[in-house]
Amino acid sequence: MVLAALFIVALTLAGIAYSLRSARDISARFPNTGELIDVGGFRMNSVHLPATAKADLAPLVFIHGASGNLLDQMHAFAPAFEGRAEMLFVDRPGHGYSERGGRANDRPDGQADAIAKLMEKRGMTRAIIVGHSFGGAIAASFALRHPEKTTGLVLLAPATHPWPGGVDWYYRLTALPYVGWLFAHTLAAPIGLRRIDSGTRSVFYPNPRPVDYIDKTAPHLVLRPLAFRNNAVDVANLHAYVSEVAPRYQEITAPTIIVSGDSDDIVLADIHSRGLARDIAGSELLWIGNLGHKPDYVVTDVVVAAVEKLSGQATDLDKITRRAEARLIVQPREVR
């Protein structure tokens, strides 16, 4: 019995040592390229690209989804909007290189408030808020809580409404006190490192993942123990949060465009995207065939057109959307 207990303790300590070493290696491979700014008791990390003299679009704030960091949206959109808009790419609290802050940041409304404070620190008074996936819930909360700062919303494959079923077991486990800490510090890294390739491909499915996606967007960062646990708490709390907040989406007055696909295996677009289109008066849903969970990368041109429209430019959004859909229909589906 004693030997068995000692063996378990040894394995646990070895797992913790491996996870901490992996976290150091991941941070060294993907060092921070942003700037940490105090937003009231904790620091948030972001990359701010100021407007240029030729800017013709409203300022933009980008909010990444679960398991992500600011590089995910930055790699997709910084080249697309270069020179055309002021841009702020944010590591959500507890993700990437942002500190977590207090318990308020366990919910999307707390993270929305933190982003609003960061905007103020960056000298941004209003912006179009672009939210992908989990970031869509935060963007919607931002519009509810900070309408004076919201020029418009672009919601990409958002997760915003109650859905049937739950979340994957490892989110629930990792969100638990004590046991979750232990899992995040022992098994998350060795399991996660083996799933980076297949996991990122599944997020893009049925569309192909860009060949440089992993190297450019650093999905490994979420496998560091603290980030892994923060991400799990976010996801585990989401269903209860959107159940509480979704009835209030009808209060959103900001012009809103939703971009979603009929082949999204990550969120149920019929519930979330169609629900938003129903709940937000005057919103526009761009429903695209053969599009998975990553419209930010797969139909970037549609997102650019949506931002142009919300910035007051004359844009044939329907034509651009149909052109993107035609491109996807002839595209071969990726094999997982």
Buried (B, 14 or more C-beta within 10 A) or exposed (E): EEEEEEEEEEEEEEBBEBBBEBBEBBBEEBEBBBBBBEBEEBBBBBBBBEBEEEBEBBBBBBBBBBBBBBBBBBBBBBEBBEEBBBBBBBBBBBBBBBBBBEEEBBBBBBBBBBBBBBBEBBEBEBBBBBBBBBBBBBBBBBBBBBEEBBBBBBBBBBBBBBBEEEBEEBBBBBBBEEEBBBBBBBBBBEEBBEEBEEEBBBBBBBBBBBEEBBEBBBBBBBBBBBBBBBBBBBBBBBBEBBEEBBEEBEEBEBBBBBBBBBBBBBBBBEBBBBBBBEBBEEBBBBBBEBBBBBBBBBBBBBBBBBBBBBBEEEBEBEEBBBBBBEBBEEEEEBEE
